[in-house]
Amino acid sequence: MNHKITQIFVPTATSTSKATSALVKQELGIYNPTLTTNIAGTTADANFVVAIGSGNSNFGSLKTSEIKTVNILSAVKTTADTSVKQQITYLGFDEVNDFKTPSFSCDEEYVVTLKIDEYWSKGIYQPMIQDSVRVKTPCCADCAGGCDASDAYAVMSGIASKINANPLLSKYVTASVVYKGTAAAYKYTLTLPDPGDSTAENALLAALQATYPSGTYGTIAITADTDGDSDADSTGNIMFEIATPLISDVNNMPTYNGIAWSSVQTTAPSVTAAGVKITGNVLDEFGNACVPDAVPYVFNLVRFKVAVHEGPYNTQDFDIEDWCGPWAFTTTQNIKYPIGAGAAMAEMERHYFGNNLPAVHEARRYWNPIYNNDSDGFLFVDKTKTYDMYEITYLEPSPVGFEKKTENVHSIIILAESGVTAAVTTALNNVLPTQFHV
């Protein structure tokens, strides 16, 4: 809680003529220090008091202390922006610049380390969450064209798959392969003992299709293989295939009775640039999927940094980056959560809800969702709307006495929805010094 915030006003209308006693619920006016004149419609800089109707006959209007223009420290308007953005960082090709694609040779090993800085786990993982994944290029004998030109797409695909399969990293980020050109196509095959005849083979096919739903894994069919065609031969094997797999890494295909699937390349690649796009996940403060209108209304700021080392890796990889031959890392979007969203503004108002009230017993209550919920008579934010926020920070002199006391710093927050922001801006600018106009 920011303790310099002493009052939060939520106007739905403004008045340039009414006396403070005539202000209706959530009607805002600006007055001279003696409260005798409504000066919201004037254009001269002047000391002023901000007042708003409470809608409660016992309290009348709620007011700030006198705000002297010479004591104003700042006046800031924050315009609502409800767009949500997560951090996006590219490793290698960034979907714009081909030259950022790393080059690989055969028989190389690389370790990609992610350092994740997020709100909730800072108290658990010090100084931040760190984990690595490892990829290795093919041996020289397996490289078409020798040892100097390994497939960048294959390496980047391996990195993305391993990040997504990592139980810690996948909680905070999602990786995908980005490339230019045409990627190699693969099918997945599963070779099983031939059950004997077409009826048994079709029954086995049905069992496989039930085990591997087409919407998750792709459509399974019996393939016309040399020893895998559908026939009455009870010896040998039968082969099943998924022509268009939906799982990007064959190693993530669950085994069937202990027998693993195999990946078979069906078309050659012609990729000219490749990289990995890493996007931060949307989480709440407890590391779960974010629910924006949850209480408390706290977004988890998931930020991360990526480093690459040429393997084999050791414990230093978690702390020391390889500056000798770094790959290109490009952050194209930083994290941003909604500004001025009604649910967030309602949460802020709850924390300060007693500040607006005069010195009465109601001001001693704390907001509690069990006893006084969002329909409480002293809470005015509408969670379905968005708000521009005005914050005026000023010094309030201490009472005059025989000794000089310190001055107090106060901030008044005004939350204005779209239909009233223009009037609030005009009213404040009429009394604020020019350098503080909002």
Secondary structure, DSSP 4 states (H G I P E B T S, - for coil): --TTEEEEE--SEE-SS--GGG--BTEEEEE-TTSSSB-TT--S---BEEEEE-S-TTT-EEE---B-GGGEEEEEEE--B---B--EEEEE--SS-GGGSPP--TT-EEEEEEEEE-TGGGGTSSS-EEEEEEEEPPPGGG-TT-SS---HHHHHHHHHHHHHH-TTHHHHEEEEEEEEEEPPEEEEEEEEE--SSHHHHHHHHHHHHHHS-HHHH--EEE---TTTSSSS--SSEEEEEESS-SSS-GGGSPPBTTBPPEEEEEE--EEEEEEEEEEE--EETTSSBP-TT-SS--EE--EEEEEEEESS--GGGGT----SSPPPEEEEE--B--BSBHHHHHHHHHHTTTTTS-SSGGGG----TTTS-TT-TT----TTSBEEEEEEEEEEPPPP-SSPPPPEEEEEEEEEETTTHHHHHHHHHHHS-GGG--
